[in-house]
Every structure is written in structure tokens, then in C-alpha cells.
Amino acid sequence: MASLLEKLQQRKQQADASKRDKTAKLADGKHKYRILPTWRPDSTDVNFHDFGMHYVKHAGQTGAYLCRAKTYGEHCEVCEAIAAGLFAAAGNEDTKKLLEEARSSGRVLMNMIQVDAPESERRPKLFELPKGLFENDILPTMITYIENGLDLASLDKGFEIEIEKSGTGKNTEYRAVVIPVPAKPLPAELMQKVVNIDEWVKLEGANDQGRSKSMMLLSQITGGATGGIARLGGTSNAGLLAHNDALDAEQDAELAALEAAFQDGGTKEIEATPPAPAAVETAPAATPTPAVTATAAPAATAIPSDEDVDALLAALG
């Protein structure tokens, strides 16, 4: 039974969670943003944080909890439960759909300002960026600028970045372009308003209520589909995950064979293992036919010459 102190601490966690900043989303259309420096004391540290959330939906309820794999690169029990559920729900498309939707997608958190927002909204916000946009557009641009002695996120000499968002849902597309003219300097006091993303993420991971609800809903989803896995959150599914690891290893081996076959631009084909020969039904052996020996034709008789006849008569006389 939880002590009074534990209950009070849990209630405080809930209160803190409700007060913390929510992540902002990129606005539709073309808009200008300023990426801000790191929130950490070391000014040379990175100004972003990987992030992921699980949203488990079932029977009109939603459980939300941090994905430790996407956020910290650590083991995530929710990911493990989803993997086990997918293994057990083979053939049940409805259950598989719910589990697939509960998977987390990789995101990146950054403190930014939307420059062209209304003045009341023109302040540091914690933006949640799609991982593809960050890795394909923003990160390479930041590296290029730093290599050339410039800092995209500098308060004094930073640059604005124009991000275009179009489409909806899974068809949403993003495009980012840096405006190659130094932007207006930002006041140093602005950094007092940025979100400490380390603490923000830590608090999200301490949401025990969200964890418990997510695991309960996963248990209901998989238990209803398989009639068996009702304790996904309480036990390790090492056997099921080992099976998945074995399949992954088999696929890795096939890919390695493909790479070996086409290394150095070669075009040699992979030699497939020939199938085992099919069993051939043996017919009864036929009675052998005696071999017929061909009789050689008699040799032609030679006719003696006159000299041979004379020599023979001389020998007899």
C-alpha cells in the first residue's frame, strides 16, 4: 500500500505535468523561425533533444507515455509490450492496427521563435519537429554554417530559417531554406525564457500515471485478441523478442549476401542453393537381351603368281 508521502508525491507529479509547457507544432504554409542556442550551461553543447511518445488508444481511452528508446536510446517496456503483442496477434488485423498506432515516431525538440507570428506569440517555444525535417534539412545546414565560421542559432549573428509545411496526416511534407542574410540580433535575456529540455523530458518520463494507463490498455488490447497475454507490462517477453531478433539476423545475412554479390560495382549473381532432387520411382529392371556376336566374314583367298608356282615346283623337284 502506498504511503501518504508517496501519494502526495504522485499528486505533485501530476500537477507539475499539467503546468509544464506543451510542445508547439510548425504552422501550415511558409513561416520564418529562429533556432535558439542550447539551454545547457555549456554554450557549445547541442541545442536539440531526441524525443518520442507512445499514444495507446483503446475503448475510448488514451494512455500517453515517453518512449525511452526514441528519447534516450534505452530499453522501452512499452516498445517491448507492443512487439510482443504484434507477435501474438498474427492474423488479427484490428489488433495489429491498434498496436501499430501505439508505436512511437521519432521527433526532435528545439527551442525556437516563430518570427512572423503575432507579437503575443513571438516568444521562445518548445517546438516538436519531425525527425526527417531535422536530419535531412536543418542538421546538415547547421553543420555547413558552423564549418564556415557561422552559427545558425547565434543570438547576435544568427539566421532565420523558412519552413514550409504542406499536406495533412501521413501526406504532410516539409521544406526548409535558410535566408542567407544575418537576422536582427536577439536580446540575451530571451534565454531566460527557453525551456530546459533535459528537465522537460525527465518530467515526461516520470509520468507514472501515463505509464500505468498505457500498459493497462496494451494488456487489454492483446489479451482480447489472443486470450493469453494479459501481463505484458509485468513480465519480460524475452522469448518473443528473441524470435524477432532471429528474423532480423536472417534478414541481415541476406542483405550481407547481396552486398557481397554486388561489391566493387560487380554484377555477379548470388548462387542459389539448388533444390534437393525429387525422388525418382525406379522401374523394375528389364530382362537383359543376350548380346549377339557378329561372325567375321572369311578372308578372301590370294591367287599365287607364276613366280610363286615356279619356286614351289623347284623346291619339290
Helices and strands as residue ranges (DSSP letters): H 4-19, E 29-35, E 48-51, E 53-58, E 61-66, H 68-72, H 77-88, H 93-102, E 107-114, G 119-121, E 125-130, H 131-133, I 134-138, H 139-147, E 159-166, G 169-171, E 173-182, G 188-193, H 197-205, H 208-226, H 238-261, G 263-265, H 306-316
